[in-house]
Amino acid sequence: DYARKKNKWLPKIKAWIDENYPGDVLIPYSGTFENALSQLETDAERTDYCSQLATKYEITAPIISVLPKIITTGYSALRLFYFFTCGPMEVRCWTIRQGTKAPQAAGVIHTDFEKGFIMAEIMKYTDLIELGSEAAVKAAGKYMMKGRETVITDGDIIHFKAGQVNASKK
């Protein structure tokens, strides 16, 4: 039923959601399918498995995992998004709530970064992809230096500047 997208309960569940929580999303999910898919090691194996299911059940539409949709829908419902920090050897992704200001975003990394916050150097992910390098983003005037009141947006790439925080004396 899951692979064919035919389940007698889905229309009733959708009607209840529409009546009680208008605008909320219904994402049909098969734990058995997702578990089987997660046990496969390569993309090729996963693609082959999905193709075999489609053939077995005579389905023309592609069968895919709904986990990415569950994650993005959940993030959206919770008003969460990502920002990135990066260096020569590492890129990290951090989760924050929409409306978070730069010092609080820095605090997600380490509380001392929030306490000693000086500024945030920010570039947009889309600018980096479009222009190809940090140097090109700077040359295009799209590398920004922002202060305490700056609200972080989805996909920002940030380098935080923080001063030393004095340890409390006992």
Secondary structure, 3 states (H helix, E strand, C coil): CCCCCCCCCHHHHHHHHHHHCCCCCCCCCCHHHHHHHHHCCCHHHHHHHHHHHHHHCCCCCCCCCCHHHHHHHHHHHCCEEEEEEECCCCEEEEEEECCCEHHHHHHHHCHHHHHCEEEEEEEEHHHHHHHCCHHHHHHCCCCEEECCCCECCCCEEEEEEECCCCCCCC
